[in-house]
Amino acid sequence: MDTATPAVTVALHDGDSVVAETGQVDARRHGELLLPAVDRVLAEAGVKLDAVTGVVVGVGPGPYTGLRVGLVTAATFGSALSVPVHGLCTLDALAYAAVRDGLEGPFAVATDARRKEVYWARYEDGRTREGEPGVDRPADIAGPLAGLPVVGAGALLYPEAFPDARGPEHVSAGALAALAAERLAAGAALLPPQPLYLRRPDAQVPKNYKVVTPK
């Protein structure tokens, strides 16, 4: 499952292929949409929740509120089912999906970070990221990424900075699951299911608030 972008996306993978998948784009309703999406996927596959042997969740980068919905839900399932919970970078799943759709590297991935910024990373190919993800204004990375295709909603939002913007626009849980299964089968370690925020949440406690005491 992944809720790091406006897409609320869930898939079921049997170790070889995606069995069922669903997704809906709504940046304000992650909490409302995620559990019904899980129910739909399980119903389509004809299995119960207790058949799940592991959970993979996108860890972002992404905005605080949406991202934590997926992470908390994944942790809850892991605890209730006594199964492992793995994290995977959301940008990695987008890169993997883009290459499955026919894109060849090198390229970059960019998602909407709001505040007129993007979360981004460069890739040698669909499985190899160069360095760690960053968050920047599009104009500040247009030069370093010049000449590269850029995948994702962040690229499509800023065509002046990323003239070779490509799809897929949003992450797919099917791609997330397929990449995770591939890495686990190869014995590679996945990330802990901890959020990759890259910056502080919007809501913060005021620094110099006035204390009011009763008279």
Backbone torsions as a table, in degrees:
resi	resn	phi	psi	omega
1	MET	NA	152.3	178.5
2	ASP	-147.7	132.0	175.9
3	THR	-131.8	23.9	-176.4
4	ALA	-79.0	-15.5	179.1
5	THR	-122.2	-177.9	175.6
6	PRO	-61.4	-13.8	178.5
7	ALA	-84.0	126.8	171.3
8	VAL	-99.9	109.4	-168.5
9	THR	-132.4	136.0	-177.0
10	VAL	-137.1	141.6	176.6
11	ALA	-144.3	156.5	173.8
12	LEU	-117.8	129.0	-175.9
13	HIS	-123.7	136.6	-177.2
14	ASP	-98.6	10.6	-178.6
15	GLY	101.1	-22.8	177.7
16	ASP	-114.3	-36.9	-176.9
17	SER	-157.5	168.2	177.6
18	VAL	-76.6	126.0	-178.6
19	VAL	-88.7	-39.1	-179.6
20	ALA	-156.5	151.0	-177.0
21	GLU	-154.1	145.9	174.6
22	THR	-147.4	156.9	178.9
23	GLY	-161.8	147.6	177.7
24	GLN	-144.6	136.6	-179.0
25	VAL	-98.2	114.0	177.4
26	ASP	-162.0	103.6	-171.9
27	ALA	-67.9	-14.0	-174.1
28	ARG	-109.9	1.8	-172.4
29	ARG	-130.7	33.1	-179.9
30	HIS	-55.7	-45.7	-177.4
31	GLY	-64.7	-32.7	-179.7
32	GLU	-78.8	-32.0	-169.8
33	LEU	-93.2	-23.5	-168.9
34	LEU	-67.4	-51.9	-177.0
35	LEU	-65.2	-41.4	173.3
36	PRO	-59.8	-33.0	177.2
37	ALA	-65.8	-40.4	176.2
38	VAL	-61.0	-44.7	179.6
39	ASP	-60.5	-41.8	-179.2
40	ARG	-63.7	-43.0	-178.5
41	VAL	-64.6	-44.4	179.5
42	LEU	-64.7	-40.7	179.2
43	ALA	-64.4	-41.7	179.4
44	GLU	-63.5	-37.2	-179.8
45	ALA	-80.7	-15.2	180.0
46	GLY	73.4	33.3	179.0
47	VAL	-128.9	162.0	176.1
48	LYS	-96.0	163.1	-178.4
49	LEU	-59.8	-32.9	-177.5
50	ASP	-70.5	-4.1	174.3
51	ALA	-80.6	-14.5	-177.5
52	VAL	-69.7	130.8	-178.2
53	THR	-107.8	-3.9	178.4
54	GLY	-172.5	157.5	-179.5
55	VAL	-126.9	134.4	174.0
56	VAL	-119.2	132.4	-177.8
57	VAL	-131.2	139.1	174.9
58	GLY	-70.5	129.3	-176.3
59	VAL	-99.1	6.9	-179.1
60	GLY	97.8	-160.1	10.9
61	PRO	-68.0	151.2	179.3
62	GLY	-169.8	167.7	177.6
63	PRO	-61.1	149.7	-171.2
64	TYR	-56.9	-52.3	-170.6
65	THR	-64.8	-50.7	-179.1
66	GLY	-65.5	-41.8	-175.8
67	LEU	-62.1	-41.5	-175.4
68	ARG	-68.6	-24.0	178.0
69	VAL	-59.9	-50.1	179.8
70	GLY	-65.4	-41.1	-178.0
71	LEU	-66.6	-43.1	179.3
72	VAL	-67.0	-41.4	179.3
73	THR	-64.0	-43.8	178.8
74	ALA	-61.6	-43.5	179.5
75	ALA	-64.1	-37.6	178.8
76	THR	-65.7	-44.7	177.0
77	PHE	-61.6	-43.5	-179.7
78	GLY	-59.4	-42.7	179.7
79	SER	-69.0	-44.0	-177.4
80	ALA	-67.6	-34.8	-176.3
81	LEU	-97.2	-8.5	-176.0
82	SER	56.9	48.4	178.4
83	VAL	-123.6	157.7	179.4
84	PRO	-68.5	148.3	175.9
85	VAL	-119.9	122.5	-177.5
86	HIS	-112.9	147.6	174.5
87	GLY	-105.2	151.9	176.9
88	LEU	-146.6	136.7	179.5
89	CYS	-62.3	128.1	-179.4
90	THR	-60.4	-38.4	178.8
91	LEU	-63.7	-34.9	178.1
92	ASP	-63.2	-39.7	179.6
93	ALA	-66.8	-38.1	176.6
94	LEU	-64.4	-42.8	178.3
95	ALA	-62.2	-42.3	179.9
96	TYR	-62.9	-43.2	179.1
97	ALA	-64.6	-40.2	-179.0
98	ALA	-62.2	-40.9	-179.9
99	VAL	-70.7	-36.2	175.4
100	ARG	-63.3	-27.8	177.4
101	ASP	-82.5	-1.7	174.5
102	GLY	114.0	-2.4	179.9
103	LEU	-74.0	138.5	176.9
104	GLU	-109.1	146.7	-178.1
105	GLY	-83.0	171.0	-0.9
106	PRO	-78.1	159.4	179.4
107	PHE	-160.6	-178.4	178.0
108	ALA	-131.9	162.9	175.7
109	VAL	-125.0	138.2	179.1
110	ALA	-141.3	127.4	175.5
111	THR	-115.6	161.8	-176.7
112	ASP	-73.1	120.8	177.5
113	ALA	-102.2	4.5	-175.4
114	ARG	63.0	-175.9	-177.1
115	ARG	52.4	26.5	-178.6
116	LYS	61.3	34.4	177.7
117	GLU	-127.5	168.1	175.6
118	VAL	-131.3	148.4	164.8
119	TYR	-87.6	136.2	-173.8
120	TRP	-151.6	163.3	173.4
121	ALA	-160.7	154.4	176.2
122	ARG	-99.1	150.4	-178.6
123	TYR	-134.5	138.1	172.0
124	GLU	-74.8	-36.6	177.5
125	ASP	-159.0	-170.2	-174.6
126	GLY	-71.1	-6.6	-179.1
127	ARG	-121.5	-4.8	-171.7
128	THR	-126.0	108.9	177.6
129	ARG	-92.0	142.3	176.5
130	GLU	-95.9	105.5	177.2
131	GLY	77.2	-167.7	-176.8
132	GLU	-95.9	154.9	175.9
133	PRO	-62.0	152.8	178.7
134	GLY	-132.1	171.1	173.7
135	VAL	-130.9	122.4	-174.5
136	ASP	-151.9	165.5	170.0
137	ARG	-73.3	141.4	-178.0
138	PRO	-53.3	-41.4	-178.0
139	ALA	-62.4	-28.1	-177.1
140	ASP	-76.9	-19.5	179.9
141	ILE	-115.5	1.3	179.2
142	ALA	-59.8	-40.1	179.4
143	GLY	-64.3	-54.4	179.6
144	PRO	-60.5	-27.3	-178.7
145	LEU	-99.6	6.1	-177.9
146	ALA	-56.9	133.9	178.6
147	GLY	87.8	-7.3	-179.7
148	LEU	-98.6	141.6	166.2
149	PRO	-63.6	143.6	178.1
150	VAL	-127.5	123.5	-173.6
151	VAL	-98.1	142.2	169.7
152	GLY	115.9	168.3	-177.2
153	ALA	-61.7	-32.9	179.0
154	GLY	-63.3	-37.9	177.7
155	ALA	-69.2	-42.0	-177.7
156	LEU	-68.9	-25.7	178.5
157	LEU	-73.5	-25.9	-173.3
158	TYR	-128.0	68.7	-177.2
159	PRO	-65.1	-24.0	178.1
160	GLU	-67.5	-30.7	178.2
161	ALA	-90.2	-30.2	-176.6
162	PHE	-126.7	79.0	-175.0
163	PRO	-65.5	-22.2	178.7
164	ASP	-106.3	57.7	-179.9
165	ALA	-76.5	141.7	-175.6
166	ARG	-134.0	163.7	168.0
167	GLY	-91.6	171.8	4.6
168	PRO	-70.1	149.3	-177.8
169	GLU	-75.2	-42.6	-176.3
170	HIS	-122.6	160.7	-179.4
171	VAL	-71.0	150.2	176.8
172	SER	-116.1	130.7	177.6
173	ALA	-64.9	-26.6	175.8
174	GLY	-62.4	-43.4	177.2
175	ALA	-67.8	-39.2	177.4
176	LEU	-58.6	-47.7	-178.3
177	ALA	-66.9	-41.7	-178.3
178	ALA	-64.4	-41.9	178.4
179	LEU	-66.4	-41.8	178.8
180	ALA	-62.8	-43.8	179.4
181	ALA	-62.2	-39.8	178.9
182	GLU	-63.0	-44.5	-178.6
183	ARG	-68.8	-40.8	179.3
184	LEU	-65.0	-40.1	179.3
185	ALA	-63.9	-29.6	179.0
186	ALA	-85.2	-0.5	179.7
187	GLY	81.5	12.5	179.6
188	ALA	-79.9	146.7	178.2
189	ALA	-83.3	137.1	173.9
190	LEU	-93.5	175.6	-178.4
191	LEU	-77.8	155.3	169.8
192	PRO	-67.6	153.0	-178.6
193	PRO	-78.3	63.2	179.8
194	GLN	-117.9	143.4	-174.1
195	PRO	-68.8	140.4	174.7
196	LEU	-105.5	87.5	-174.0
197	TYR	-83.6	-41.1	-177.9
198	LEU	72.3	-14.7	175.2
199	ARG	-157.8	167.7	-176.9
200	ARG	-70.9	152.0	175.4
201	PRO	-64.9	157.4	-179.1
202	ASP	-63.8	-39.9	-176.7
203	ALA	-83.5	120.5	179.9
204	GLN	-137.7	154.7	177.4
205	VAL	-72.5	130.8	178.3
206	PRO	-57.5	141.5	-176.7
207	LYS	-74.7	-40.4	-174.0
208	ASN	-121.1	52.6	-179.2
209	TYR	-74.6	152.6	-177.1
210	LYS	-90.1	127.7	178.6
211	VAL	-85.2	125.0	178.5
212	VAL	-107.7	124.6	-179.5
213	THR	-115.7	145.7	179.3
214	PRO	-67.0	145.9	179.1
215	LYS	-81.7	NA	NA
